[in-house]
Amino acid sequence: MTNTTEKSILEFDYSQSRTITRKLDFNENEGDGIIKTHFLFVLLKDLPSNIPTTPNPRKADINAKPCQQMLTTLEQEPEYFTDCNRGLTLIAEKVFFPNQQEGGRKMIIDFGLDEDGLPKGGLVDGGHTYAVLKKKMGDESLAELPVFISIIEGAEGFASKLARARNTSVQVAEKSIANLENEFIGIKNALGDYSDKVIYFENEDVGNDAAVFQVEEILALMTAVNCDLYDKNSQPTVSYTGISSCFNKWLNTQNRPSYEKLYPKLRSIIETYEYLYSHFEDYAGNAGIRRFGGINGVEVSRGKGEKRKPVEITLPFSGQTVRYKLTKGFSMPIFAALRFLLEEKDGKIDWAVDPKTFLEKHGPKLVGQILEAHTKEYNSNPNKTGKSKVLWQNIANAVIIDSLEEKLAKRPV
């Protein structure tokens, strides 16, 4: 892959493939116009760096927001990239699998040439993805990353039409509509300069490239500490199981006032969550938990053998770096229970007990309770731990008792 010049014929290996065939003119019984679509997984180490991009109407900008978000996923959560990314779509004149019958994994793509000697086919969708993947080709820890590729064989005659369709068929998300209607204005004002880190709408070319945190995640944090929606007998497990549901709760006009009361404390809510996340390992150690990095749900390194490298996560608002990736199934039950440190007086919400001070005192016990249940009761399954309403209730009960003691201690004698 040293030659980065785009070529009209490429040969490379793939890991898995499937092919479907259809007639181009489906109304005609006769005719030989056949369209084949090949669906492939190609490991990043085998992906060519010189796929023609002639048909793609948009040139990728590696500094644009979509590229930066994909790079963050590849660097911090590479295991999710394949399923969260649409992959690459190519069109070709001919596709050959020369040794498939013998169990081989080699393919040849002929993109064809136009009258100017340029490839007729090539990349029609996924330009930003391809730019990011090329940037990460030298990363050995990502060598085995499967990249999804679909190749449409026989479509080079209408390449421009196909490329135009694939690059304009964008679905407008609910949050984009909400942003357009200025429904996020209260959140933006409450966040202040933190707002620059939040993605409010789906648009590849507009917005702050520093934004890395989805607005749905903000709403999930507010849902977790919403005392109007969740009292001591009901638990906001939805803040772990589905942030889209949290968005819908906020979107409901009947629920909106309960969220708006939290806006003045929104920055401290976010800061509290990041404080808990960044101190989680320390609390585990103080609770007597050994081999923190060996717990299923805690990731401290990626890759195997010589390709192994330590995890490094940058928390979006504080900018603090932690050397582990933590499942939210561990952090959210504790964070949600901190809602009992909030009190409402005269329609205003404030912390009756400082959450960071509370965590410094009680964090080790709560983290120890989570990790012990994770190991002994939920078979070290992070998803079962995070979904357990019993565990959420037990953590909530512990915080209620401890917070009551803290509130009583603050009263003048």
Rosetta blueprint (number, residue, H / E / L):
1 M L
2 T L
3 N L
4 T L
5 T L
6 E L
7 K L
8 S L
9 I E
10 L E
11 E E
12 F E
13 D E
14 Y L
15 S L
16 Q E
17 S E
18 R E
19 T E
20 I E
21 T E
22 R E
23 K E
24 L L
25 D L
26 F L
27 N L
28 E L
29 N L
30 E L
31 G L
32 D L
33 G L
34 I E
35 I E
36 K E
37 T E
38 H E
39 F E
40 L E
41 F E
42 V E
43 L E
44 L H
45 K H
46 D H
47 L L
48 P L
49 S L
50 N L
51 I L
52 P L
53 T L
54 T L
55 P L
56 N L
57 P L
58 R L
59 K L
60 A L
61 D L
62 I L
63 N L
64 A L
65 K H
66 P H
67 C H
68 Q H
69 Q H
70 M H
71 L H
72 T H
73 T H
74 L H
75 E H
76 Q H
77 E L
78 P H
79 E H
80 Y H
81 F H
82 T H
83 D H
84 C H
85 N L
86 R L
87 G L
88 L E
89 T E
90 L E
91 I E
92 A E
93 E L
94 K E
95 V E
96 F E
97 F L
98 P L
99 N L
100 Q L
101 Q L
102 E L
103 G L
104 G L
105 R L
106 K E
107 M E
108 I E
109 I E
110 D E
111 F L
112 G L
113 L E
114 D L
115 E L
116 D L
117 G L
118 L L
119 P E
120 K L
121 G L
122 G E
123 L E
124 V E
125 D E
126 G L
127 G H
128 H H
129 T H
130 Y H
131 A H
132 V H
133 L H
134 K H
135 K H
136 K L
137 M L
138 G L
139 D L
140 E H
141 S H
142 L H
143 A L
144 E L
145 L L
146 P E
147 V E
148 F E
149 I E
150 S E
151 I E
152 I E
153 E E
154 G L
155 A L
156 E H
157 G H
158 F H
159 A H
160 S H
161 K H
162 L H
163 A H
164 R H
165 A H
166 R H
167 N L
168 T L
169 S L
170 V L
171 Q L
172 V L
173 A L
174 E H
175 K H
176 S H
177 I H
178 A H
179 N H
180 L H
181 E L
182 N L
183 E L
184 F L
185 I H
186 G H
187 I H
188 K H
189 N H
190 A H
191 L H
192 G H
193 D H
194 Y H
195 S H
196 D H
197 K H
198 V E
199 I E
200 Y L
201 F L
202 E L
203 N L
204 E L
205 D L
206 V L
207 G L
208 N L
209 D L
210 A L
211 A L
212 V L
213 F E
214 Q E
215 V H
216 E H
217 E H
218 I H
219 L H
220 A H
221 L H
222 M H
223 T H
224 A H
225 V L
226 N L
227 C L
228 D L
229 L L
230 Y L
231 D L
232 K L
233 N L
234 S L
235 Q L
236 P L
237 T L
238 V H
239 S H
240 Y H
241 T H
242 G L
243 I H
244 S H
245 S H
246 C H
247 F H
248 N H
249 K H
250 W H
251 L H
252 N L
253 T L
254 Q L
255 N L
256 R H
257 P H
258 S H
259 Y H
260 E H
261 K L
262 L L
263 Y H
264 P H
265 K H
266 L H
267 R H
268 S H
269 I H
270 I H
271 E H
272 T H
273 Y H
274 E H
275 Y H
276 L H
277 Y H
278 S H
279 H H
280 F H
281 E H
282 D H
283 Y H
284 A H
285 G H
286 N H
287 A L
288 G L
289 I L
290 R L
291 R L
292 F H
293 G H
294 G H
295 I L
296 N L
297 G L
298 V E
299 E E
300 V L
301 S E
302 R E
303 G L
304 K L
305 G H
306 E H
307 K H
308 R L
309 K E
310 P E
311 V L
312 E L
313 I E
314 T E
315 L L
316 P L
317 F L
318 S L
319 G L
320 Q L
321 T E
322 V E
323 R L
324 Y L
325 K E
326 L E
327 T L
328 K H
329 G H
330 F H
331 S H
332 M H
333 P H
334 I H
335 F H
336 A H
337 A H
338 L H
339 R H
340 F H
341 L H
342 L E
343 E E
344 E E
345 K E
346 D L
347 G L
348 K E
349 I E
350 D E
351 W E
352 A L
353 V L
354 D L
355 P H
356 K H
357 T H
358 F H
359 L H
360 E H
361 K H
362 H H
363 G H
364 P H
365 K H
366 L H
367 V H
368 G H
369 Q H
370 I H
371 L H
372 E H
373 A H
374 H H
375 T H
376 K H
377 E L
378 Y L
379 N L
380 S L
381 N L
382 P H
383 N H
384 K H
385 T H
386 G H
387 K H
388 S L
389 K H
390 V H
391 L H
392 W H
393 Q H
394 N H
395 I H
396 A H
397 N H
398 A H
399 V H
400 I H
401 I H
402 D H
403 S H
404 L H
405 E H
406 E H
407 K H
408 L H
409 A H
410 K H
411 R L
412 P L
413 V L
